């Protein structure tokens, strides 16, 4: 049996999020020669313009393109990041420095891609308050916390905890930070909430809860914020929903639910939003799907062997590799994502982990992978690895694994990657760790 994960810490929400848009303009490519010799036509180029919102007077944020070109926003509005990119050029917009309050931060949604032959407008930048949400399986509630961006400390928000359906097992927040969604394992539905951008409180969306299949175990939102996916482990399928950007309400997409392998546990969407991956616990494999950008429908494109009891799946932020924990084999399967979304096992995979690896997470900037090992006997650890950027292979960090309390079973990061949070199922506390940006080492900070 694949053990039920009683509690989940799936999402840290960045609220007060407003769109970050990329707009293109086409430069004239006319022939300027006035003699018999003609000049080569000028390539069509596109400008990359961001719309910055959420900044207060006196605040600023510096954006990076491909980790080099920088531009600083000191007010809300349009901001040119790149003046002229040709078709085929890669872009990767990230947040550099920012001067915000201790409980605020900015992050980028849909910040990577390749310029095609049309304007790009699906990128968002989210600036605002930071909040964390934890599902409490046995209490049928969600605990909500304010995050101190400087120290990583968590403080309960007013009104917390908030009621859910029966046995909430997973929570996700949409990229805009406006809505949260909870998979309720026993009531077989999805609770939807709107988020107060200034306080972090949760308010049920009209029509919530929304029907799912039998035993929805894990839930996620695609990077565009248009679609929500929940794996139904007792039905061996995925419920797919269209997300109403104005109300947060969910509606099944055409063809939903979509077939998976046996006993699906987790689902992840790559950063481009083109592909989705599901770990199938009993059939011991990972299903790959192409996502219809218009409808959100899933078309299976591949099936890759995994170990015994594949559980959690994590995708690196560049969309090049995925990592699946094999609970009963005490290791991690690593795959390279091909251009068509199919998977190829990384050389050396699987990589050794601790006892009962139950959750995997990739640090937001991408160099490090962390695997939560529940330990079986109650004393758990975090196995940490460095990712080979070229191959996706994992190298264990020097020294022993990092202590993670009693039955740890979920992990996430703040958007900056400075802090990690691990939920302990045995004593129902959240541990906070500082992340060393150079080595990836974890140091526990504060009291749980």
PEUR-V427632 format. One record per residue. N is the residue number from 1. OMEGA is omega in radians with two decimals (* if undefined). Layout:
# PEUR-V427632
n=N omega=OMEGA
n=N omega=OMEGA
This chain:
# PEUR-V427632
n=1 omega=2.98
n=2 omega=-3.03
n=3 omega=3.08
n=4 omega=3.05
n=5 omega=-3.00
n=6 omega=-3.08
n=7 omega=3.13
n=8 omega=2.95
n=9 omega=-2.95
n=10 omega=-2.91
n=11 omega=2.87
n=12 omega=-3.04
n=13 omega=3.01
n=14 omega=-2.98
n=15 omega=-3.04
n=16 omega=-3.02
n=17 omega=3.11
n=18 omega=-2.97
n=19 omega=3.00
n=20 omega=-2.98
n=21 omega=2.99
n=22 omega=3.12
n=23 omega=-3.10
n=24 omega=2.97
n=25 omega=-3.08
n=26 omega=-3.13
n=27 omega=-3.14
n=28 omega=-3.13
n=29 omega=-3.06
n=30 omega=3.09
n=31 omega=-3.05
n=32 omega=-3.07
n=33 omega=3.05
n=34 omega=3.09
n=35 omega=-3.14
n=36 omega=3.13
n=37 omega=-3.11
n=38 omega=3.11
n=39 omega=3.10
n=40 omega=3.14
n=41 omega=3.10
n=42 omega=-3.12
n=43 omega=3.05
n=44 omega=-3.13
n=45 omega=-3.09
n=46 omega=3.05
n=47 omega=3.11
n=48 omega=-3.08
n=49 omega=3.13
n=50 omega=2.98
n=51 omega=-3.07
n=52 omega=3.10
n=53 omega=3.07
n=54 omega=3.12
n=55 omega=3.06
n=56 omega=3.13
n=57 omega=3.14
n=58 omega=3.13
n=59 omega=3.11
n=60 omega=3.05
n=61 omega=3.09
n=62 omega=3.13
n=63 omega=3.11
n=64 omega=3.00
n=65 omega=-3.09
n=66 omega=3.05
n=67 omega=-3.09
n=68 omega=-3.11
n=69 omega=-3.10
n=70 omega=3.03
n=71 omega=-3.06
n=72 omega=3.06
n=73 omega=3.10
n=74 omega=3.10
n=75 omega=3.11
n=76 omega=3.13
n=77 omega=-3.09
n=78 omega=-3.14
n=79 omega=3.13
n=80 omega=3.13
n=81 omega=3.10
n=82 omega=-3.05
n=83 omega=-3.04
n=84 omega=3.05
n=85 omega=3.12
n=86 omega=3.09
n=87 omega=-3.11
n=88 omega=3.13
n=89 omega=3.11
n=90 omega=3.04
n=91 omega=3.10
n=92 omega=-3.09
n=93 omega=3.12
n=94 omega=3.12
n=95 omega=3.04
n=96 omega=3.12
n=97 omega=3.11
n=98 omega=3.12
n=99 omega=-3.12
n=100 omega=3.09
n=101 omega=-3.06
n=102 omega=-3.11
n=103 omega=-3.13
n=104 omega=3.05
n=105 omega=3.05
n=106 omega=2.99
n=107 omega=-3.08
n=108 omega=3.05
n=109 omega=-3.10
n=110 omega=-3.03
n=111 omega=-3.14
n=112 omega=3.10
n=113 omega=-3.14
n=114 omega=3.14
n=115 omega=3.09
n=116 omega=-3.14
n=117 omega=3.12
n=118 omega=3.13
n=119 omega=3.12
n=120 omega=-3.08
n=121 omega=-3.06
n=122 omega=-3.12
n=123 omega=3.11
n=124 omega=2.94
n=125 omega=-3.08
n=126 omega=3.07
n=127 omega=3.09
n=128 omega=-3.10
n=129 omega=3.10
n=130 omega=3.10
n=131 omega=3.06
n=132 omega=-3.13
n=133 omega=-3.10
n=134 omega=3.07
n=135 omega=3.11
n=136 omega=-2.99
n=137 omega=-3.06
n=138 omega=-3.07
n=139 omega=-3.09
n=140 omega=-3.13
n=141 omega=3.00
n=142 omega=2.99
n=143 omega=-3.11
n=144 omega=-3.07
n=145 omega=2.92
n=146 omega=-3.14
n=147 omega=3.00
n=148 omega=-3.04
n=149 omega=-3.14
n=150 omega=-3.06
n=151 omega=-3.06
n=152 omega=-3.07
n=153 omega=3.12
n=154 omega=3.09
n=155 omega=-3.14
n=156 omega=3.12
n=157 omega=3.13
n=158 omega=3.09
n=159 omega=-3.13
n=160 omega=0.09
n=161 omega=-3.10
n=162 omega=-3.05
n=163 omega=3.07
n=164 omega=2.95
n=165 omega=-3.07
n=166 omega=3.12
n=167 omega=3.07
n=168 omega=-3.01
n=169 omega=-3.11
n=170 omega=3.13
n=171 omega=3.08
n=172 omega=3.13
n=173 omega=-3.11
n=174 omega=-3.04
n=175 omega=-3.13
n=176 omega=-3.10
n=177 omega=-3.10
n=178 omega=-3.00
n=179 omega=3.05
n=180 omega=-3.10
n=181 omega=-3.07
n=182 omega=3.02
n=183 omega=-3.13
n=184 omega=-2.93
n=185 omega=-3.01
n=186 omega=3.08
n=187 omega=3.01
n=188 omega=3.14
n=189 omega=3.14
n=190 omega=3.05
n=191 omega=3.14
n=192 omega=-3.08
n=193 omega=2.88
n=194 omega=-3.06
n=195 omega=3.04
n=196 omega=-3.02
n=197 omega=-3.10
n=198 omega=-3.09
n=199 omega=-3.10
n=200 omega=3.13
n=201 omega=-3.10
n=202 omega=3.11
n=203 omega=-3.11
n=204 omega=3.06
n=205 omega=3.09
n=206 omega=-3.13
n=207 omega=3.14
n=208 omega=0.07
n=209 omega=-3.14
n=210 omega=-3.05
n=211 omega=3.02
n=212 omega=3.05
n=213 omega=-3.12
n=214 omega=3.11
n=215 omega=3.02
n=216 omega=-2.97
n=217 omega=-3.03
n=218 omega=-3.09
n=219 omega=3.11
n=220 omega=3.05
n=221 omega=3.12
n=222 omega=-3.03
n=223 omega=3.13
n=224 omega=-3.08
n=225 omega=-3.11
n=226 omega=-2.99
n=227 omega=3.10
n=228 omega=-3.12
n=229 omega=3.10
n=230 omega=3.11
n=231 omega=-3.14
n=232 omega=-2.94
n=233 omega=3.14
n=234 omega=3.12
n=235 omega=-3.11
n=236 omega=3.10
n=237 omega=3.14
n=238 omega=2.98
n=239 omega=-3.13
n=240 omega=-3.07
n=241 omega=2.93
n=242 omega=-3.09
n=243 omega=3.06
n=244 omega=-3.04
n=245 omega=-3.13
n=246 omega=-3.03
n=247 omega=-3.05
n=248 omega=-3.13
n=249 omega=-3.12
n=250 omega=3.05
n=251 omega=3.14
n=252 omega=3.08
n=253 omega=3.12
n=254 omega=3.12
n=255 omega=-3.13
n=256 omega=0.06
n=257 omega=-3.10
n=258 omega=-3.02
n=259 omega=3.06
n=260 omega=2.94
n=261 omega=-3.09
n=262 omega=3.10
n=263 omega=3.11
n=264 omega=-3.06
n=265 omega=-2.99
n=266 omega=3.07
n=267 omega=3.10
n=268 omega=3.09
n=269 omega=-3.12
n=270 omega=-3.03
n=271 omega=3.13
n=272 omega=-3.09
n=273 omega=-3.10
n=274 omega=-3.00
n=275 omega=3.07
n=276 omega=-3.08
n=277 omega=-3.10
n=278 omega=3.04
n=279 omega=-3.10
n=280 omega=-2.97
n=281 omega=-3.07
n=282 omega=3.11
n=283 omega=2.98
n=284 omega=3.12
n=285 omega=3.13
n=286 omega=3.10
n=287 omega=3.09
n=288 omega=-3.10
n=289 omega=2.91
n=290 omega=-3.13
n=291 omega=3.04
n=292 omega=-3.03
n=293 omega=-3.12
n=294 omega=-3.04
n=295 omega=-3.05
n=296 omega=3.13
n=297 omega=-3.10
n=298 omega=3.03
n=299 omega=-3.10
n=300 omega=-3.10
n=301 omega=-3.12
n=302 omega=3.09
n=303 omega=-3.05
n=304 omega=3.13
n=305 omega=3.05
n=306 omega=3.10
n=307 omega=-3.10
n=308 omega=-3.14
n=309 omega=3.07
n=310 omega=-2.99
n=311 omega=-3.06
n=312 omega=3.08
n=313 omega=3.05
n=314 omega=3.10
n=315 omega=3.12
n=316 omega=-3.01
n=317 omega=3.08
n=318 omega=3.11
n=319 omega=-3.10
n=320 omega=-3.05
n=321 omega=2.98
n=322 omega=-3.07
n=323 omega=-3.12
n=324 omega=3.12
n=325 omega=3.08
n=326 omega=-2.94
n=327 omega=-3.04
n=328 omega=3.13
n=329 omega=-3.13
n=330 omega=3.09
n=331 omega=-3.08
n=332 omega=3.04
n=333 omega=-3.14
n=334 omega=-3.11
n=335 omega=2.96
n=336 omega=3.11
n=337 omega=3.12
n=338 omega=-3.08
n=339 omega=-3.14
n=340 omega=3.10
n=341 omega=3.08
n=342 omega=-3.04
n=343 omega=3.03
n=344 omega=-3.13
n=345 omega=3.10
n=346 omega=3.09
n=347 omega=-3.12
n=348 omega=3.14
n=349 omega=0.06
n=350 omega=-3.12
n=351 omega=-3.05
n=352 omega=3.06
n=353 omega=3.10
n=354 omega=-3.12
n=355 omega=3.09
n=356 omega=3.08
n=357 omega=-2.96
n=358 omega=-3.06
n=359 omega=3.08
n=360 omega=-3.14
n=361 omega=3.09
n=362 omega=3.10
n=363 omega=-2.97
n=364 omega=3.12
n=365 omega=2.93
n=366 omega=-3.02
n=367 omega=-2.95
n=368 omega=3.04
n=369 omega=3.11
n=370 omega=3.13
n=371 omega=3.12
n=372 omega=3.13
n=373 omega=-3.05
n=374 omega=2.99
n=375 omega=3.11
n=376 omega=-3.11
n=377 omega=3.06
n=378 omega=-3.13
n=379 omega=-3.02
n=380 omega=-3.14
n=381 omega=3.00
n=382 omega=3.02
n=383 omega=-3.05
n=384 omega=-3.05
n=385 omega=2.95
n=386 omega=3.14
n=387 omega=2.96
n=388 omega=-3.02
n=389 omega=-3.11
n=390 omega=-3.01
n=391 omega=-3.06
n=392 omega=3.13
n=393 omega=-3.09
n=394 omega=3.04
n=395 omega=-3.14
n=396 omega=3.05
n=397 omega=3.12
n=398 omega=3.09
n=399 omega=-3.12
n=400 omega=3.04
n=401 omega=-3.12
n=402 omega=-3.14
n=403 omega=-3.05
n=404 omega=3.01
n=405 omega=-2.98
n=406 omega=-3.13
n=407 omega=3.05
n=408 omega=-3.10
n=409 omega=3.09
n=410 omega=-3.07
n=411 omega=3.04
n=412 omega=-3.09
n=413 omega=2.91
n=414 omega=-3.04
n=415 omega=-3.12
n=416 omega=-3.06
n=417 omega=-3.13
n=418 omega=-3.07
n=419 omega=3.06
n=420 omega=-3.11
n=421 omega=-3.11
n=422 omega=3.14
n=423 omega=3.08
n=424 omega=-3.14
n=425 omega=-3.07
n=426 omega=-3.14
n=427 omega=3.01
n=428 omega=3.03
n=429 omega=3.06
n=430 omega=3.08
n=431 omega=3.13
n=432 omega=3.13
n=433 omega=2.93
n=434 omega=-3.11
n=435 omega=3.07
n=436 omega=-3.05
n=437 omega=-3.11
n=438 omega=-3.05
n=439 omega=-3.08
n=440 omega=-3.12
n=441 omega=-3.13
n=442 omega=3.06
n=443 omega=-3.13
n=444 omega=-3.13
n=445 omega=3.08
n=446 omega=3.12
n=447 omega=3.13
n=448 omega=*
